C-alpha cells in the first residue's frame, strides 16, 4: 500500500536542532505542573524584560535618526501588521485542523478518504481543497500534518495548492470582482485546479520526498495521556513555528509592497508574454490573501485578462509569505525546489487556460 | 524551541490581538467584518496557552493505541521538537502592536492603484433628503448613471492633491487587509484644499467628470476627525 508513506530514519546532520539538554519528563504530575507554571512565568518575565530593553535601545537610536518620520517606514509597518492581523485567524484555523488531524485522525481513516494509489490520491486531494475556506496560511500546516499522518506527500502538496485557490469564498469573490464575466471565475477554477494536480503529479514522478527534511524531525507523533493533550501540544507547536515564518514572509512582502508602486505598472501591460510573467511576479511579491487578489486583479485594467488570470492563479499557489511558511514547515531544501516548480506550472496553466477560455 | 517559550508567545499573541480589538485599532488594518474571527482567534490563543500551562504534557512510551506513521525506535529523545525556531519572530508584531502604526492615508496614494468601479451596483434611486454616500457609491453613480443630477449629497474622505490641479476627496477601499488597499477619488470644485490628508465632509452636487475623475461641486467643506474605520 502506497498510502502509508514510510520515512527514512533521522539522519545524523539533522541532529543539530535536537536539544539533548532537555530534562527528561518527571512522572510525578502535580510537581511538574506547578514547576511548569512557575518556570513559564519566570521565563516570560525574563523574555519581556530583555526584549523591552533591546527594543528600547534600538528604538531610541532609530528615533534620533528620524527613522519613524519616514512615510515609507510607516506605510511598510502598517502593511506588515495588516498582513499578520489578517492572516492570524486563518493560521489558527489551519493549525487547529492540523492539531485535530494529529490527535483524532488515524492513518486508517485517511486511507478511506484518499485512494491508495497516489496517482489517484492527487486529484482527490485537489477536489478536497474546495472544502477548506480560508487563505493560504491555513493550508500549509494542514498539509504538513496530512503527510505526517501518512498521506502521500504529492497528494498533501496538491491539497496545499488547491485549498486557498478554489475554495467557495475565493470563487465567490472572483465572481463579484469581475461582474458580467463569470467566465473569469470558471477560468480561475480550471487553471488553479490544473496547477495543483499537475504539480502534484510532477512531484510524484520527479520529486524527492527526502527533501521534506524538516518534517522528518517533527513528524513522529508523540503519545500523550489523552488525545486532547496531543491536540493542544501539536496545535501550539505548529502555530508558533508557522507564525514565525509568516512574520518573515509578511516583512518581505510589506517592504516590496511599498517599494514597488502598483499605480505605475501600466507601461508593461502592452507586451503580451512579458505582461503575464510580470503579473505573476507581482503576485509573488504582493502576497495578498487569496480572497482579495481578484479585486486587485480586476483593478489592473491595462493588463489582458490572461495576465490577470496568471496573477490570481500564482498568488494562492506561491508567494513570499507562502515560501517562508513552506520553508518553515518542510525545510529550505524542499521550498527551493517546490516554489520554482509551482510558479512555472501555475504560469503555464494560467496562460493555456486563458488562451482557451478568455 | 522550548515548550515554555511557545506558551509565552501563544498567550502574548492572544493578548496582543485582544488589545487591538478592544481599542478598535484593528480597523486600521482589516475590515470590521474580521471582528468575530479575530475575537475567536484571541480567545483560542490564550486558551491553548493556558491549557498547555496547566496540563504538563508527558509523552507516554511507544506502543499505545496510536498508530505511528514513522519509525521512531532509533530515537532516544521522544521530545525532539526543541529545535531552533523562527517562532521568536512573533515577538515583532506583538511589539509593533504596542505602538500601532497609523492607517494608510494620503502618503500612500501615489503608490496605490485606483479601484475599478463596476456598473452593476447602485441601480436604485438615491435616498431622499441630503444623503451621506460612500465615495464608491458616488463615483459609481457618477460614471454609470445620472441619478445624481440636481441632488445634494454628503461625502467623507481625506484630501489629496490632484495631478490635474486642485484637490481630490479620497478614500481607500480594502477587501481583506491594508495590503490590498485600492484608492477611490472624487475631484472637488468650488472650495480650496483644506490641506493634504485632512479628513473632511464635503456637501455638494455632482458635476461632469474632470479629466476622467468623477467630480463634485462643493457647497460646504467641513473639517472632521478620521473615522474609526478609515476604509470603505
Contacts between the chains, C-beta under 8 A, distances in Angstrom:
chain1	res1	chain2	res2	distance
A	4	B	69	6.9
A	5	B	69	7.4
A	6	B	69	7.9
A	6	B	70	7.2
A	6	B	71	7.0
A	7	B	69	7.6
A	7	B	70	4.6
A	7	B	71	6.9
A	9	B	71	5.4
A	9	B	74	5.2
A	10	B	74	7.1
A	10	B	75	6.3
A	10	B	80	7.9
A	16	B	83	7.9
A	17	B	82	7.8
A	17	B	83	2.7
A	17	B	84	5.4
A	18	B	77	6.2
A	18	B	80	4.9
A	18	B	82	7.3
A	18	B	83	6.6
A	19	B	2	7.8
A	19	B	82	3.9
A	19	B	83	7.2
A	20	B	77	6.7
A	22	B	77	7.0
A	22	B	79	5.9
A	22	B	82	5.7
A	25	B	58	4.9
A	25	B	59	6.6
A	25	B	79	7.6
A	27	B	58	7.2
A	29	B	56	6.7
A	29	B	58	7.1
A	32	B	56	4.5
A	32	B	58	7.3
A	33	B	54	6.6
A	33	B	55	7.2
A	33	B	56	4.9
A	36	B	4	7.4
A	36	B	53	6.7
A	36	B	56	4.8
A	37	B	53	5.7
A	37	B	54	7.3
A	39	B	4	5.8
A	40	B	4	4.3
A	40	B	7	5.5
A	40	B	8	6.6
A	40	B	53	5.9
A	43	B	2	7.8
A	43	B	4	4.9
A	43	B	5	6.9
A	43	B	8	6.3
A	44	B	4	7.9
A	44	B	8	4.4
A	44	B	11	7.9
A	44	B	12	7.8
A	47	B	5	7.4
A	47	B	8	5.9
A	47	B	91	7.8
A	51	B	91	5.8
A	51	B	95	7.1
A	55	B	95	5.7
A	71	B	107	4.2
A	71	B	108	7.7
A	74	B	101	5.6
A	74	B	102	6.3
A	74	B	107	7.5
A	75	B	104	6.4
A	75	B	107	6.6
A	75	B	108	5.0
A	75	B	111	7.6
A	77	B	96	6.0
A	77	B	101	4.1
A	78	B	28	6.9
A	78	B	29	7.0
A	78	B	101	4.4
A	78	B	102	6.5
A	78	B	103	6.8
A	78	B	104	5.7
A	78	B	178	5.6
A	79	B	104	7.8
A	79	B	178	5.7
A	79	B	179	5.0
A	80	B	93	7.4
A	80	B	96	7.0
A	81	B	29	5.5
A	81	B	93	6.2
A	81	B	96	5.5
A	81	B	97	6.8
A	81	B	100	6.9
A	81	B	101	6.1
A	82	B	28	7.8
A	82	B	29	3.8
A	82	B	30	6.5
A	82	B	177	4.0
A	82	B	178	3.6
A	82	B	179	5.4
A	83	B	177	6.2
A	83	B	179	5.1
A	84	B	93	4.7
A	85	B	17	7.5
A	85	B	20	6.8
A	85	B	26	6.1
A	85	B	29	4.7
A	85	B	30	5.4
A	85	B	34	7.7
A	85	B	38	7.1
A	85	B	177	6.7
A	86	B	29	7.1
A	86	B	30	5.3
A	86	B	34	7.2
A	86	B	176	5.3
A	86	B	177	3.6
A	86	B	179	7.4
A	88	B	13	7.5
A	88	B	17	6.4
A	88	B	38	7.3
A	88	B	41	5.5
A	89	B	34	7.2
A	89	B	37	4.1
A	89	B	38	6.0
A	89	B	40	7.0
A	89	B	41	4.4
A	92	B	41	4.9
A	92	B	44	5.4
A	92	B	45	6.6
A	96	B	44	7.2
A	106	B	66	7.9
A	106	B	67	5.7
A	107	B	67	5.6
A	107	B	69	6.0
A	108	B	67	7.2
A	135	B	176	7.8
A	148	B	69	6.0
A	148	B	70	7.6
A	149	B	69	6.0
A	150	B	69	4.6
A	173	B	175	7.5
A	179	B	118	4.6
A	179	B	119	7.3
A	179	B	120	4.5
A	180	B	118	8.0
A	180	B	119	7.8
A	180	B	120	6.9
A	216	B	70	7.4
A	217	B	80	6.4
A	217	B	81	7.7
A	217	B	83	6.4
A	218	B	80	7.7
A	218	B	81	5.4
A	219	B	69	6.7
A	219	B	70	5.3
A	220	B	68	6.4
A	220	B	69	7.6
A	220	B	70	4.7
A	220	B	72	4.7
A	220	B	75	7.0
A	220	B	78	7.9
A	220	B	80	7.8
A	221	B	66	6.4
A	221	B	68	6.0
A	221	B	69	7.0
A	222	B	57	7.6
A	222	B	59	4.6
A	222	B	78	6.1
A	222	B	79	7.2
A	223	B	59	5.8
A	223	B	60	4.3
A	223	B	61	7.4
A	223	B	62	6.7
A	223	B	64	5.3
A	223	B	66	5.4
A	224	B	57	5.5
A	224	B	58	7.1
A	224	B	59	6.2
A	224	B	60	6.7
A	225	B	58	6.3
A	225	B	60	6.5
A	229	B	55	5.9
A	229	B	57	5.5
A	232	B	48	5.8
A	232	B	51	4.8
A	232	B	52	5.6
A	232	B	55	7.2
A	232	B	57	8.0
A	233	B	52	6.9
A	233	B	57	5.0
A	235	B	48	6.1
A	236	B	6	5.4
A	236	B	7	7.1
A	236	B	10	5.6
A	236	B	48	5.3
A	236	B	49	7.4
A	236	B	52	5.6
A	237	B	1	8.0
A	237	B	6	6.3
A	237	B	81	5.8
A	239	B	10	6.6
A	239	B	45	7.8
A	239	B	48	7.4
A	240	B	1	6.6
A	240	B	5	7.9
A	240	B	6	4.6
A	240	B	9	5.3
A	240	B	10	6.4
A	240	B	85	7.1
A	240	B	87	3.8
A	240	B	90	6.7
A	241	B	1	7.3
A	241	B	85	5.7
A	241	B	86	6.9
A	241	B	87	5.5
A	243	B	9	7.8
A	243	B	13	7.2
A	243	B	87	6.5
A	243	B	89	7.9
A	243	B	90	4.9
A	244	B	85	6.2
A	244	B	86	3.1
A	244	B	87	4.1
A	244	B	88	6.6
A	244	B	89	4.5
A	244	B	90	5.8
A	245	B	86	5.2
A	245	B	89	7.9
A	247	B	86	7.2
A	247	B	89	4.0
A	247	B	90	5.9
A	247	B	92	5.8
A	247	B	93	6.3
A	248	B	86	6.4
A	248	B	89	6.4
A	250	B	93	7.9
A	251	B	92	7.8
A	253	B	179	7.1
A	254	B	179	7.2
A	257	B	179	6.0
A	258	B	108	7.9
A	258	B	111	6.8
A	261	B	110	6.6
A	261	B	111	4.3
A	262	B	111	6.5
A	262	B	112	6.2
A	262	B	113	4.3
A	263	B	110	6.7
A	263	B	111	6.2
A	263	B	112	6.1
A	263	B	113	4.9
A	263	B	114	7.1
A	265	B	113	7.9
A	286	B	179	7.0
A	286	B	180	7.9
A	287	B	179	7.2
A	288	B	176	7.0
A	288	B	177	7.9
A	288	B	179	5.3
A	288	B	180	4.4
A	289	B	176	4.6
A	289	B	177	7.0
A	289	B	179	7.9
A	289	B	180	7.3
A	291	B	175	7.0
A	291	B	176	5.6
A	292	B	174	7.8
A	292	B	175	3.9
A	292	B	176	4.0
A	292	B	177	7.4
A	292	B	179	7.9
A	292	B	180	4.0
A	293	B	180	7.4
A	295	B	115	8.0
A	295	B	175	4.7
A	295	B	180	6.7
A	295	B	182	6.9
A	296	B	113	7.4
A	296	B	180	5.7
A	296	B	182	7.1
A	298	B	116	5.5
A	298	B	118	8.0
A	299	B	113	5.2
A	299	B	114	6.7
A	299	B	115	5.8
A	299	B	116	4.5
A	299	B	182	5.4
A	300	B	113	6.8
A	301	B	116	5.6
A	328	B	86	5.8
